[in-house]
């Protein structure tokens, strides 16, 4: 079996010897319109979708990929599919669309349902790459498209590496008491953060509420989601800050406070680092789009 896996890896590497970088078309951070869950659609671009919040099943005639927070879904170009997500729950993603000459070679070796990052290290790397490529794409600085293309290729390589490592293993491992416990911790921690993001909340506080150690909480959260708990809290606050900015009755300081920031100056700094523009600019862009 090991020899067979080595042979397959060599075959894949030969196929990918002359890979070119993907050509980015669009990179967005978005909430999906419900039409994508209702209707089958086909895109001429390849899609990489990183789940920031919620869960989804991408359904095609040949495969179905189930994904939750911290997962990445690869959808090939020109494949009719439907993105089945709960319409009554928050669902937010990084969505990258691109053209890539290496896709034919990739699909000779892996079905998209195999391109799942399972290891904590791969999930963390991919989460970091998505955040970086989104920032690079939004800022639009010289050579940023090349940096985005390199990030896309690294993400694809991480997914292929994971699929290769786990080739031959069962797609669904048996449920154990340990995995049930981790799932409970993740669910409770997320719910706690969603309830309390509007005020300063710490790792220690959440650990006490869940009656577990801070070390175990931090370890489980990063292993299962690909995010540190503090970065997840920041994600939730930034998502809600963007939502609150659409309420023009609130000034920037009130938005900052409602999003859990005591210092409005610090809020502006964090917001700009996250979205690539100041809160006031973001609000202006949102107004123009509407």
LOLUMDREN-959806 format. One line per 5 residues: number of its first residue (from 1); their letters; for each residue x, y, z of N, C-alpha, C. Coordinates in steps of 0.1 Angstrom, whole numbers, plus 5000, padded with zeros to 4 digits. Each point is the difference from the previous one (the first is absolute). Layout:
N
NUM) A) X/Y/Z/X/Y/Z/X/Y/Z; ... $
//
This chain:
290
1) XXXXX) 5008/4988/5000/4992/5012/5000/5009/5013/5000; 5010/4999/5008/5010/5012/5000/5006/5002/4987; 5004/4989/4993/5006/5000/4987/4991/5006/4990; 4987/4996/5001/4990/5005/4991/4998/5015/5002; 5000/5005/5012/4998/5014/5003/5012/5008/4995 $
6) XXXXX) 5012/4995/5001/5012/5006/4995/4999/5002/4985; 4995/4989/4993/4999/5000/4986/4990/5011/4996; 4989/5001/5007/4990/5010/4996/5005/5014/5002; 5007/5002/5011/5006/5013/5003/5009/5004/4989; 5009/4991/4995/5010/5003/4990/4992/5003/4987 $
11) XXXXX) 4989/4993/4997/4992/5002/4988/4994/5014/5001; 4995/5004/5012/4994/5013/5001/5010/5011/4999; 5012/4998/5005/5010/5010/4999/5005/5002/4986; 5001/4989/4992/5003/5001/4986/4990/5008/4993; 4987/4998/5003/4989/5007/4994/5000/5015/5002 $
16) XXXXX) 5005/5003/5013/5000/5014/5004/5014/5007/4998; 5009/4994/4993/5013/5005/4998/5000/5014/4994; 4991/5002/4990/5000/5013/4993/4988/5009/5003; 4996/4999/5013/4988/5008/5004/5003/5015/4998; 4989/5007/4996/5001/5015/4999/4991/5005/5011 $
21) XXXXX) 5002/5012/5004/4993/5006/5011/4985/5002/4995; 4991/4999/5009/4986/5003/4997/4999/5015/4996; 4989/5003/4993/4998/5014/4996/4988/5005/5008; 5002/5008/5010/4988/5005/5008/4990/5008/4992; 4987/4997/5003/4990/5008/4994/4993/5009/5010 $
26) XXXXX) 4996/4994/5012/4995/5007/5011/5002/4994/5013; 5002/5007/5010/5002/4996/5014/4990/5008/5008; 4992/4993/5007/4990/5007/5008/4998/4994/5014; 4995/5008/5009/4995/4995/5013/4985/5003/5000; 4992/4990/5000/4986/5002/4998/4990/4991/5007 $
31) XXXXX) 4988/5005/5001/4989/4991/5004/4993/4996/4987; 4997/4987/4998/4994/4996/4988/4985/5004/4999; 4996/5003/4988/4986/5002/4997/4993/4986/5000; 4988/5000/5005/4993/4987/5002/4998/4993/4986; 5000/5008/4989/4998/4994/4987/5010/4989/4997 $
36) XXXXX) 5012/5001/5006/5011/4990/4997/4996/4987/5007; 4992/5000/5011/4996/4988/5006/4988/4994/4993; 4992/5008/4994/4988/4995/4993/5002/4995/4986; 5010/5006/4993/5001/4997/4986/5014/4994/4997; 5000/4990/4991/5013/4995/4995/5005/5011/4990 $
41) XXXXX) 5014/5002/5001/5006/5010/4991/5013/4995/4996; 5006/5006/4989/5013/4996/4995/5008/5013/4998; 5013/4999/5005/5009/5011/4998/5011/4996/4991; 5005/5009/4992/5011/4998/4991/5013/5000/5007; 5000/5005/5013/5012/5001/5008/5000/4988/5010 $
46) XXXXX) 5012/4997/5004/5002/4991/5011/4998/5008/5013; 4994/4993/5010/4997/5007/5013/5007/4993/5011; 5006/5008/5009/5004/4996/5013/4992/5008/5011; 4993/4992/5008/4992/5007/5010/5005/4996/5014; 5003/5010/5008/5005/4997/5014/4988/5005/5009 $
51) XXXXX) 4995/4991/5009/4989/5002/5008/5004/5008/5013; 4996/5012/5001/5002/5008/5012/4990/4998/5011; 4987/4998/4995/4989/4999/5010/4989/4991/4993; 4995/4991/5008/4989/4991/4995/5005/4987/4993; 4992/4994/4992/5003/4988/4994/4993/4999/4986 $
56) XXXXX) 5005/4991/4992/4995/4999/4986/5002/4986/4995; 4991/4996/4991/5003/4988/4991/5000/5004/4986; 5011/4998/4993/5001/5003/4986/4996/4987/4993; 4990/5001/4992/4994/4988/4994/5002/5000/4984; 5006/4990/4995/5000/4998/4985/4995/4986/4997 $
61) XXXXX) 5000/4997/4987/4995/4987/4996/5010/4989/5004; 5013/5003/5001/5010/4990/5003/5005/5000/5014; 4998/5011/5008/5005/5000/5013/4993/5010/5009; 5001/4998/5013/4994/5010/5010/5011/5002/5010; 5002/5013/5003/5010/5004/5010/4993/5007/5011 $
66) XXXXX) 5001/4995/5013/4995/5006/5011/5011/5008/5007; 4997/5012/5004/5011/5009/5006/4994/5009/5011; 5008/5002/5010/4997/5009/5011/5011/5010/5002; 4999/5008/5011/5009/5010/5002/5015/4995/5000; 5008/5007/4993/5014/4996/4999/5003/4990/4988 $
71) XXXXX) 4990/4996/4993/5001/4991/4989/5002/5007/4987; 5006/4994/4990/5001/5005/4987/4994/4991/4990; 4992/5006/4990/4994/4992/4990/5005/5004/4986; 5005/4990/4992/5005/5002/4987/4989/4996/4990; 4995/5010/4992/4990/4997/4990/5006/5002/4986 $
76) XXXXX) 5001/4990/4992/5006/5002/4987/4992/5009/4991; 5006/5005/4989/4993/5009/4991/4991/4991/4992; 4989/5007/4995/4990/4994/4991/4993/4988/5005; 4999/4999/5013/4993/4989/5007/4987/5005/5006; 4988/4995/4995/4988/5005/5006/4999/4995/5015 $
81) XXXXX) 4997/5010/5008/4999/4997/5015/4991/5009/5007; 4997/4996/5012/4991/5007/5009/5007/5002/5013; 5000/5012/5006/5005/5002/5013/4989/5000/5011; 4999/4988/5006/4988/4998/5009/5004/5004/5014; 4995/5012/5005/5003/5004/5013/4987/5005/5007 $
86) XXXXX) 5000/5000/5013/4988/5004/5008/4997/5015/4997; 4988/5003/4996/4997/5014/4997/4997/5008/5012; 4997/4993/5011/4996/5008/5012/5012/5001/5010; 5012/4996/4996/5012/5001/5008/5011/5008/4993; 5009/5007/5008/5011/5007/4994/5009/4991/4991 $
91) XXXXX) 5003/5005/4989/5009/4992/4991/5009/5010/4993; 5013/5000/5003/5009/5009/4994/5013/4993/4995; 5005/5004/4989/5012/4993/4994/5010/5010/4994; 5012/4995/4998/5009/5006/4990/4998/4992/4988; 4997/5007/4989/4998/4993/4987/5010/5005/4990 $
96) XXXXX) 5008/4991/4995/5010/5003/4989/4996/4994/4987; 4999/5008/4990/4997/4994/4986/5012/5003/4991; 5004/4990/4993/5012/5001/4991/5000/4990/4989; 5008/5003/4990/5003/4990/4990/5013/4993/5002; 5001/4987/4998/5012/4993/5003/5003/4989/4990 $
101) XXXXX) 5011/5001/4993/5003/4990/4990/5003/4986/5006; 5004/5000/5013/5003/4987/5006/4989/4991/5005; 4988/5005/4998/4988/4993/5005/4998/4986/4994; 5002/4999/4987/4998/4987/4994/5009/4989/5006; 5013/5004/5003/5009/4991/5006/4996/4996/5014 $
106) XXXXX) 4995/5010/5008/4996/4998/5013/4988/4990/5001; 4990/5002/4991/4989/4991/5001/5002/4986/4995; 5012/4998/4993/5003/4986/4997/5004/4992/5012; 5004/5007/5011/5005/4993/5012/4990/5001/5012; 4992/5011/5000/4991/5002/5012/4987/5004/4996 $
111) XXXXX) 4990/4994/5006/4986/5005/5000/4999/5012/5009; 4993/5011/4997/4999/5011/5009/4996/4997/5014; 4992/4989/5002/4996/4996/5014/5012/4995/5008; 5011/4996/4993/5012/4996/5007/5009/5012/5005; 4998/5012/4994/5008/5011/5002/4996/5008/5013 $
116) XXXXX) 5001/4993/5011/4996/5005/5013/5012/5000/5009; 5003/5012/5007/5011/5001/5009/4995/4995/5014; 5007/4989/5004/4996/4993/5013/5009/5004/5011; 5013/5001/4997/5010/5003/5011/4999/5014/5005; 5002/5003/5013/4999/5013/5005/5010/5010/4993 $
121) XXXXX) 5012/4994/4997/5011/5009/4994/4995/5005/4986; 4995/4991/4992/4995/5004/4987/4989/5009/5001; 4990/4998/5009/4989/5009/5001/5004/5014/5004; 5010/5001/5009/5005/5013/5005/5007/5007/4988; 5008/4992/4993/5007/5006/4988/4990/5006/4990 $
126) XXXXX) 4990/4992/4997/4990/5004/4990/4992/5013/5005; 4997/5000/5013/4993/5011/5006/5008/5013/4998; 5013/4998/5003/5009/5012/4999/5001/5005/4986; 5002/4990/4990/5001/5003/4986/4988/5008/4995; 4988/4995/5004/4988/5007/4995/4999/5014/5005 $
131) XXXXX) 5003/5002/5013/4999/5014/5005/5010/5009/4993; 5012/4994/4998/5011/5008/4993/4996/5003/4986; 4995/4990/4992/4997/5003/4986/4988/5010/4999; 4991/4999/5009/4989/5010/5000/5005/5014/5002; 5009/5002/5010/5005/5013/5002/5008/5005/4988 $
136) XXXXX) 5008/4991/4994/5008/5003/4989/4991/5005/4988; 4989/4992/4998/4991/5003/4989/4993/5013/5002; 4996/5003/5012/4992/5012/5003/5009/5013/4999; 5013/4999/5005/5009/5011/5000/5004/5004/4986; 5001/4990/4991/5004/5003/4986/5013/5007/4998 $
141) XXXXX) 5010/4997/5008/5013/5006/4998/5008/4993/4988; 5011/5006/4996/5007/4993/4989/5005/4986/5004; 4998/4991/4990/5004/4986/5002/4991/4992/5009; 4989/5006/5005/4991/4993/5009/4992/4989/4994; 4997/5002/4987/4993/4989/4993/5009/4987/4999 $
146) XXXXX) 5013/5003/4998/5010/4989/5000/5001/4993/5014; 4999/5008/5010/5000/4994/5014/4987/4992/5002; 4989/5006/4995/4987/4992/5002/5001/4987/4992; 5006/5000/4988/5001/4988/4992/5009/4990/5007; 5010/5004/5007/5009/4991/5007/4993/4994/5012 $
151) XXXXX) 4992/5009/5007/4993/4995/5011/4989/4989/4996; 4994/5003/4989/4990/4990/4995/5007/4986/4997; 5011/5001/4993/5007/4988/4997/5005/4993/5013; 5004/5007/5010/5004/4994/5012/4989/4993/5007; 4988/5006/5000/4988/4994/5006/4997/4987/4992 $
156) XXXXX) 5000/5000/4987/4997/4988/4992/5010/4989/5004; 5013/5004/5001/5011/4990/5003/4997/4994/5014; 4996/5009/5010/4997/4994/5013/4989/4990/5000; 4990/5003/4992/4988/4991/4999/5005/4987/4993; 5008/5001/4990/5005/4988/4993/5009/4992/5009 $
161) XXXXX) 5008/5007/5008/5009/4993/5009/4992/4992/5011; 4989/5006/5005/4992/4994/5010/4993/4988/4993; 4994/5002/4988/4993/4989/4994/5010/4988/4997; 5012/5003/4997/5010/4990/4997/5004/4992/5013; 5001/5007/5011/5004/4994/5013/4989/4991/5004 $
166) XXXXX) 4987/5004/4998/4989/4993/5005/4994/4990/4990; 5007/4998/4988/4995/4991/4990/4998/4986/5006; 4989/4994/4997/4998/4986/5004/4993/5000/5014; 5000/5011/5007/4993/5000/5013/4985/5002/4999; 4993/4996/5009/4985/5002/5000/4997/5014/5000 $
171) XXXXX) 4990/5004/4992/4995/5014/5000/4993/5004/5012; 4995/4991/5007/4992/5003/5012/5006/4991/5012; 5007/5006/5009/5005/4992/5012/4988/4998/5009; 5001/4989/5008/4990/4997/5010/4999/5011/5010; 4988/5002/5005/4998/5010/5011/5005/4994/5013 $
176) XXXXX) 5007/5008/5007/5006/4996/5013/4995/5010/5011; 5002/4996/5012/4996/5009/5011/5009/5013/5000; 5013/4998/4996/5009/5012/4999/4995/5009/4989; 4996/4996/4988/4995/5009/4990/4987/5006/5004; 4992/4993/5007/4987/5006/5004/5003/5011/5010 $
181) XXXXX) 5010/4998/5009/5003/5010/5010/5006/5013/4993; 5008/4998/4990/5006/5011/4993/4989/5008/4992; 4991/4993/4994/4989/5006/4993/4991/5008/5010; 4998/4995/5012/4992/5007/5010/5008/5013/5004; 5013/4999/5002/5008/5012/5004/4999/5010/4989 $
186) XXXXX) 5002/4996/4988/4999/5010/4989/4987/5007/4999; 4989/4992/5001/4987/5006/4999/4997/5010/5012; 5004/4996/5012/4998/5008/5012/5008/5013/4999; 5013/4999/4996/5008/5011/4999/4995/5010/4990; 4996/4995/4988/4995/5009/4990/4987/5007/5004 $
191) XXXXX) 4991/4993/5007/4988/5006/5005/5003/5011/5010; 5010/4997/5009/5003/5009/5010/5006/5013/4994; 5008/4999/4990/5006/5012/4993/4989/5007/4993; 4991/4993/4993/4989/5007/4993/4991/5008/5009; 4999/4995/5012/4991/5007/5010/5007/5012/5006 $
196) XXXXX) 5014/4999/5003/5007/5009/5008/5010/5009/4992; 5000/4999/4987/5011/5007/4993/4999/5016/5002; 4988/5005/5004/4999/5014/5002/5007/5006/5012; 5006/4991/5008/5008/5005/5011/5014/4993/5000; 5009/5005/5008/5013/4993/5001/4998/4985/5005 $
201) XXXXX) 5005/4991/4993/4998/4986/5004/5013/4993/4998; 5004/4992/5010/5014/4994/5000/4999/4985/4999; 5012/4994/4996/5001/4985/4999/4997/4994/5014; 5005/5007/5011/4998/4995/5013/4985/4999/5004; 4993/5011/4996/4986/5000/5004/4992/4989/4993 $
206) XXXXX) 5003/4998/4987/4993/4989/4993/5003/4986/5006; 5013/4998/5003/5005/4988/5006/4992/4997/5013; 4999/5010/5008/4993/4999/5013/4985/4996/4997; 4994/5007/4991/4986/4997/4996/4998/4986/4996; 5010/4994/4993/4999/4987/4994/5006/4989/5010 $
211) XXXXX) 5006/5005/5011/5006/4991/5010/5011/4992/4994; 5009/5006/4992/5011/4993/4995/5012/5010/5002; 5012/4995/4997/5012/5008/5002/5002/5009/4988; 5006/5011/5002/5003/5010/4988/5008/4993/4990; 5010/4992/5004/5009/4993/4990/4992/4991/4991 $
216) XXXXX) 4991/4992/5006/4992/4990/4993/4990/5007/4990; 4994/5011/5005/4991/5008/4992/5007/5005/4988; 5012/5006/5002/5008/5006/4989/5004/4990/4990; 5004/4988/5005/5005/4989/4992/4989/4995/4991; 4988/4997/5006/4989/4994/4993/4995/5010/4989 $
221) XXXXX) 4999/5013/5004/4994/5009/4991/5009/5002/4988; 5013/5001/5002/5009/5002/4988/5001/4987/4992; 5000/4989/5006/5000/4987/4993/4988/4998/4991; 4988/5003/5006/4988/4997/4993/4996/5010/4989; 5004/5013/5003/4995/5011/4991/5011/5006/4991 $
226) XXXXX) 5013/4998/5004/5010/5006/4992/5003/5015/5004; 4992/5004/5010/5002/5014/5006/5004/4999/5014; 5007/5010/5005/5002/5001/5014/4987/5006/5006; 4997/4998/5012/4987/5005/5006/5000/5015/4999; 5011/5007/5003/5000/5014/5000/4998/5006/4985 $
231) XXXXX) 5005/4993/4990/4998/5004/4986/4985/4998/4997; 4994/4989/5005/4986/4998/4997/4991/5011/5007; 5004/5004/5012/4992/5011/5007/5001/5012/4991; 5012/5003/4995/5002/5011/4991/4992/4999/4987; 4999/4988/4995/4992/4998/4988/4986/5003/5003 $
236) XXXXX) 4994/4996/5011/4986/5002/5003/4998/5015/5002; 5009/5007/5007/4999/5014/5002/5000/5008/4987; 5009/4996/4991/5001/5007/4988/4988/4998/4991; 4995/4988/5000/4987/4997/4993/4989/5009/5005; 4999/5000/5013/4989/5008/5006/5002/5015/4998 $
241) XXXXX) 5013/5004/5001/5003/5015/4997/4996/5004/4986; 5003/4991/4990/4995/5004/4987/4985/5000/4999; 4993/4991/5006/4986/5001/5000/4995/5012/5007; 5006/5004/5011/4995/5012/5008/5002/5013/4993; 5011/5000/4991/5003/5012/4992/4988/5004/4991 $
246) XXXXX) 4992/4990/4996/4989/5003/4991/4989/5007/5007; 5000/5001/5014/4990/5007/5007/5006/5014/5002; 4995/5010/4993/5005/5013/5000/4996/5008/5012; 4992/4995/5008/4997/5006/5013/5011/4999/5010; 5010/4991/4997/5011/4998/5009/5012/5008/4995 $
251) XXXXX) 5007/5007/5008/5013/5006/4996/5011/4989/5001; 5012/5003/4996/5011/4990/5000/5003/4995/5014; 5000/5010/5010/5003/4996/5014/4990/4990/5005; 4987/5003/4996/4989/4991/5005/5001/4986/4994; 5004/5000/4987/5002/4987/4993/5012/4992/5007 $
256) XXXXX) 5010/5007/5003/5012/4994/5007/4996/4994/5013; 4992/5007/5008/4996/4995/5013/4990/4988/4998; 4991/5001/4991/4991/4989/4997/5006/4988/4995; 5012/5001/4994/5008/4989/4995/5010/4995/5010; 5000/5005/5012/5008/4995/5011/5014/5007/5002 $
261) XXXXX) 5001/5012/4994/5013/5008/5001/4998/5011/5010; 5008/5001/5010/4999/5011/5010/5006/5013/4994; 5011/4998/4992/5007/5011/4994/4997/5001/4985; 4993/5011/4997/4996/5002/4986/5012/5002/4990; 5011/5005/5005/5012/5002/4992/5006/4986/4996 $
266) XXXXX) 5000/4991/5010/5005/4987/4998/4991/4992/4990; 4987/5003/5002/4990/4993/4991/5003/5004/4985; 5002/5013/4998/5003/5005/4987/5013/4993/4994; 5010/4999/5008/5012/4993/4996/4998/4986/4996; 4993/4993/5009/4997/4985/4997/4991/4999/4988 $
271) XXXXX) 4990/5008/4999/4991/5000/4988/5007/5002/4987; 5009/5010/5000/5007/5003/4987/5010/4988/4997; 5006/4994/5010/5009/4989/4997/4992/4988/4995; 4988/4999/5004/4992/4988/4996/4993/5002/4987; 4994/5012/4997/4992/5002/4988/5008/5009/4989 $
276) XXXXX) 5011/5005/5004/5008/5008/4991/4996/5014/4998; 4990/5005/5008/4996/5014/5000/4994/5003/5014; 4999/5013/5002/4995/5005/5013/4985/4998/5001; 4995/4999/5012/4985/4998/5001/4992/5010/4992; 5004/5013/5001/4992/5010/4992/5000/4997/4985 $
281) XXXXX) 5012/4996/4995/5001/4997/4986/4991/4988/4996; 5000/4990/5009/4992/4988/4998/4986/5003/4999; 4995/5009/5010/4986/5004/5000/4997/5008/4987; 5009/5008/4995/4997/5007/4988/4999/4991/4988; 5009/4990/4999/4999/4990/4989/4987/4992/5001 $
286) XXXXX) 4996/4997/5012/4988/4992/5002/4988/5008/4995; 5000/5013/5003/4989/5009/4996/5000/5001/4985; 5011/5001/4993/5001/5001/4985/4994/4987/4994; 5004/4989/5006/4995/4987/4994/4985/4999/5001; 4995/5005/5011/4985/4999/5002/4993/5010/4991 $
//
